[in-house]
Amino acid sequence: MHILESIKMSSATLLANKMRSSLTMLGIIIGNASVIAMIGIGEGAQTFVENQVNSLGPNVLFIVPGSPEAQRRPVYPPQNLILEDAMAIAEQVPSVEAVAPSLTASELISYQSRNASGSIIGTTPEYMTVRSFDIAKGRFISDLDIQRNEQVVALGSEIAEQLFGNEDPIGKQVRLKDITLQVIGVMQPKGSSLGSNEDMNAFIPITTVANRITGRNSPYGLQVTFISVSIKEAHQMRAAQFQIENLLRLRHKITDEDDFTVRNQQDLMNILGQITGALTLMLAATAAISLLVGGIGIMNIMLVSVTERTQEIGLRKAIGASQNDILIQFIIEAIILSVAGGLIGTGLGVSGVLLVGILTPLEAGISTSAIAVAVSVSGGIGLFFGVVPARRAAALDPIVALRSI
């Protein structure tokens, strides 16, 4: 019997039992949709993480106090980075473009009857270069502000809107703890970066924060929370990191364990990529179980179909149909069910990914390879689970089958 005739007969048989065929495909539909949606969401999460890391600034190194081992201990490592460390890096490491030490705190900022809780960042003018910030109006803090311990502040876009609304904040005064600060600038919107809303930051001269807000001066110098370093060229990152580590070891007179850690963007991206990749794989594997369940459902329904169609099989064999003809028809029916379910599931999965991209910050990541694999697997499952009932149908003795008429 011609293969096209077998396909026509299989399609007609399935269409004659629309409800049963639809329920049979349901497991495959759910499985395909789940696999494609989970992989798409996972790829969107990885892209989101990459964008978040890149938003920290191009070619940036971060230096934080304490060794990696010390940072994992319950007690927070000592604050042993000082402003002079940042100055030494800027002067002695040739591949460095700019260095921005930062001293951070979380405080309530007030203007008249309005309050906003934001992150206070005491820093230097280089912060804008290192972290790729732009000013919307007014100006950023200057070297002169740092030298004079000026009580000035540049506000992030959201914190400025919360405090001033449509009012122009430039020249106005805000309260922070027991000091008054004059607003000198408002930053361009930056968005969130690794869970921190950069538009809720308030930028103050680092000396003002140390002397008037946190009191973080020590006998060794002005302590900082971390140091951000931008490198001139991406290919110089590793060399710059090596030079910075050696310089700080000399300055801190280290002979054993480092009392600082240097992180680069690629390290952060690798760590976060491994986490999101593992979660994507786990979710996709869980969703793939639905495909297996759908295949078992196809086999069960096809076995029932063999029993119901015993008379039909007997008649076809009696008029000359071979075992191979019967085998092919039942296998084609199983493949049609699984492929049709795979295509419908693919449509639902892609729609789900697009919907997630619209409703959440995650970008829609539609993987053509995942779609191809899912549809191929669903077709393979139909073939695999359709063989048993097809062989059972093909092995029926036409005399025995005709006796049931």
Solvent accessible surface area in square Angstrom, and as a share of the most:
residue,aa,sasa,rsa
1,M,89,0.40
2,H,114,0.51
3,I,86,0.44
4,L,105,0.52
5,E,84,0.38
6,S,2,0.01
7,I,71,0.36
8,K,145,0.62
9,M,62,0.28
10,S,0,0.00
11,S,36,0.23
12,A,62,0.48
13,T,30,0.18
14,L,22,0.11
15,L,112,0.56
16,A,81,0.63
17,N,59,0.30
18,K,137,0.58
19,M,141,0.63
20,R,63,0.23
21,S,15,0.10
22,S,56,0.36
23,L,111,0.55
24,T,7,0.04
25,M,27,0.12
26,L,86,0.43
27,G,20,0.19
28,I,0,0.00
29,I,20,0.10
30,I,88,0.44
31,G,0,0.00
32,N,0,0.00
33,A,18,0.14
34,S,31,0.20
35,V,15,0.08
36,I,4,0.02
37,A,15,0.12
38,M,49,0.22
39,I,39,0.20
40,G,2,0.02
41,I,47,0.24
42,G,6,0.06
43,E,63,0.28
44,G,1,0.01
45,A,24,0.18
46,Q,60,0.27
47,T,49,0.28
48,F,65,0.27
49,V,22,0.13
50,E,79,0.36
51,N,69,0.35
52,Q,22,0.10
53,V,0,0.00
54,N,85,0.44
55,S,33,0.21
56,L,12,0.06
57,G,1,0.01
58,P,85,0.53
59,N,38,0.19
60,V,0,0.00
61,L,0,0.00
62,F,23,0.09
63,I,0,0.00
64,V,40,0.23
65,P,2,0.01
66,G,3,0.02
67,S,3,0.02
68,P,45,0.29
69,E,82,0.37
70,A,11,0.09
71,Q,65,0.29
72,R,177,0.64
73,R,135,0.49
74,P,139,0.88
75,V,122,0.70
76,Y,140,0.53
77,P,8,0.05
78,P,96,0.60
79,Q,41,0.18
80,N,38,0.20
81,L,0,0.00
82,I,22,0.11
83,L,27,0.14
84,E,71,0.32
85,D,1,0.00
86,A,2,0.02
87,M,100,0.45
88,A,5,0.04
89,I,0,0.00
90,A,54,0.42
91,E,131,0.59
92,Q,108,0.48
93,V,6,0.03
94,P,100,0.63
95,S,11,0.07
96,V,13,0.07
97,E,103,0.46
98,A,12,0.09
99,V,9,0.05
100,A,0,0.00
101,P,5,0.03
102,S,0,0.00
103,L,0,0.00
104,T,42,0.24
105,A,25,0.20
106,S,86,0.56
107,E,44,0.20
108,L,94,0.47
109,I,2,0.01
110,S,26,0.17
111,Y,16,0.06
112,Q,152,0.68
113,S,105,0.68
114,R,106,0.39
115,N,88,0.45
116,A,4,0.03
117,S,74,0.47
118,G,6,0.06
119,S,45,0.29
120,I,0,0.00
121,I,12,0.06
122,G,0,0.00
123,T,0,0.00
124,T,13,0.08
125,P,35,0.22
126,E,66,0.30
127,Y,1,0.00
128,M,41,0.18
129,T,75,0.43
130,V,0,0.00
131,R,14,0.05
132,S,48,0.31
133,F,9,0.04
134,D,91,0.47
135,I,54,0.28
136,A,51,0.39
137,K,91,0.38
138,G,48,0.46
139,R,105,0.38
140,F,18,0.08
141,I,4,0.02
142,S,39,0.25
143,D,80,0.42
144,L,89,0.44
145,D,8,0.04
146,I,25,0.13
147,Q,138,0.61
148,R,151,0.55
149,N,45,0.23
150,E,57,0.26
151,Q,56,0.25
152,V,10,0.06
153,V,1,0.00
154,A,0,0.00
155,L,0,0.00
156,G,1,0.01
157,S,24,0.15
158,E,71,0.32
159,I,0,0.00
160,A,7,0.05
161,E,117,0.52
162,Q,94,0.42
163,L,0,0.00
164,F,3,0.01
165,G,39,0.38
166,N,168,0.86
167,E,70,0.32
168,D,76,0.39
169,P,7,0.05
170,I,62,0.31
171,G,39,0.38
172,K,65,0.28
173,Q,113,0.50
174,V,1,0.00
175,R,112,0.41
176,L,0,0.00
177,K,110,0.47
178,D,109,0.56
179,I,18,0.09
180,T,38,0.22
181,L,2,0.01
182,Q,77,0.34
183,V,1,0.00
184,I,17,0.09
185,G,0,0.00
186,V,14,0.08
187,M,3,0.01
188,Q,81,0.36
189,P,96,0.60
190,K,51,0.21
191,G,30,0.29
192,S,57,0.37
193,S,5,0.03
194,L,80,0.40
195,G,78,0.75
196,S,56,0.36
197,N,51,0.26
198,E,10,0.05
199,D,8,0.04
200,M,30,0.13
201,N,4,0.02
202,A,0,0.00
203,F,0,0.00
204,I,0,0.00
205,P,0,0.00
206,I,0,0.00
207,T,20,0.12
208,T,0,0.00
209,V,0,0.00
210,A,0,0.00
211,N,71,0.36
212,R,115,0.42
213,I,11,0.06
214,T,41,0.24
215,G,55,0.53
216,R,60,0.22
217,N,80,0.41
218,S,27,0.17
219,P,135,0.85
220,Y,179,0.68
221,G,19,0.18
222,L,17,0.08
223,Q,39,0.17
224,V,0,0.00
225,T,28,0.16
226,F,37,0.15
227,I,0,0.00
228,S,0,0.00
229,V,0,0.00
230,S,3,0.02
231,I,3,0.01
232,K,110,0.46
233,E,89,0.40
234,A,66,0.51
235,H,151,0.67
236,Q,50,0.22
237,M,25,0.11
238,R,144,0.53
239,A,52,0.41
240,A,0,0.00
241,Q,24,0.11
242,F,128,0.53
243,Q,68,0.30
244,I,0,0.00
245,E,34,0.15
246,N,54,0.28
247,L,21,0.10
248,L,0,0.00
249,R,79,0.29
250,L,141,0.70
251,R,88,0.32
252,H,44,0.20
253,K,171,0.72
254,I,33,0.17
255,T,139,0.81
256,D,131,0.68
257,E,85,0.38
258,D,35,0.18
259,D,39,0.20
260,F,4,0.02
261,T,10,0.06
262,V,9,0.05
263,R,75,0.28
264,N,2,0.01
265,Q,19,0.08
266,Q,90,0.40
267,D,34,0.17
268,L,41,0.20
269,M,40,0.18
270,N,68,0.35
271,I,80,0.40
272,L,48,0.24
273,G,25,0.24
274,Q,131,0.58
275,I,91,0.46
276,T,19,0.11
277,G,23,0.22
278,A,63,0.49
279,L,91,0.45
280,T,21,0.12
281,L,131,0.65
282,M,111,0.50
283,L,76,0.38
284,A,13,0.10
285,A,58,0.45
286,T,83,0.48
287,A,10,0.08
288,A,41,0.32
289,I,104,0.53
290,S,30,0.19
291,L,8,0.04
292,L,94,0.47
293,V,91,0.52
294,G,3,0.03
295,G,0,0.00
296,I,71,0.36
297,G,25,0.24
298,I,0,0.00
299,M,44,0.19
300,N,74,0.38
301,I,52,0.26
302,M,3,0.01
303,L,42,0.21
304,V,74,0.42
305,S,4,0.03
306,V,3,0.02
307,T,86,0.50
308,E,108,0.48
309,R,23,0.08
310,T,29,0.17
311,Q,83,0.37
312,E,60,0.27
313,I,2,0.01
314,G,0,0.00
315,L,93,0.46
316,R,26,0.10
317,K,26,0.11
318,A,61,0.47
319,I,148,0.75
320,G,65,0.63
321,A,23,0.17
322,S,53,0.34
323,Q,107,0.48
324,N,88,0.45
325,D,18,0.09
326,I,0,0.00
327,L,49,0.24
328,I,50,0.26
329,Q,0,0.00
330,F,2,0.01
331,I,29,0.15
332,I,19,0.10
333,E,1,0.01
334,A,0,0.00
335,I,56,0.28
336,I,49,0.25
337,L,5,0.03
338,S,0,0.00
339,V,49,0.28
340,A,32,0.25
341,G,0,0.00
342,G,0,0.00
343,L,106,0.53
344,I,83,0.42
345,G,0,0.00
346,T,17,0.10
347,G,38,0.37
348,L,102,0.51
349,G,2,0.02
350,V,31,0.18
351,S,65,0.42
352,G,25,0.24
353,V,3,0.02
354,L,83,0.41
355,L,99,0.49
356,V,39,0.23
357,G,24,0.23
358,I,138,0.70
359,L,131,0.65
360,T,55,0.32
361,P,105,0.66
362,L,38,0.19
363,E,91,0.41
364,A,46,0.35
365,G,15,0.15
366,I,71,0.36
367,S,14,0.09
368,T,109,0.64
369,S,74,0.48
370,A,9,0.07
371,I,39,0.20
372,A,58,0.45
373,V,92,0.53
374,A,3,0.02
375,V,33,0.19
376,S,75,0.48
377,V,64,0.37
378,S,0,0.00
379,G,13,0.12
380,G,37,0.35
381,I,24,0.12
382,G,0,0.00
383,L,84,0.42
384,F,144,0.60
385,F,21,0.09
386,G,0,0.00
387,V,48,0.28
388,V,82,0.47
389,P,0,0.00
390,A,0,0.00
391,R,160,0.58
392,R,128,0.47
393,A,0,0.00
394,A,8,0.06
395,A,71,0.55
396,L,44,0.22
397,D,70,0.36
398,P,41,0.26
399,I,101,0.52
400,V,87,0.50
401,A,1,0.00
402,L,50,0.25
403,R,187,0.68
404,S,61,0.40
405,I,122,0.62
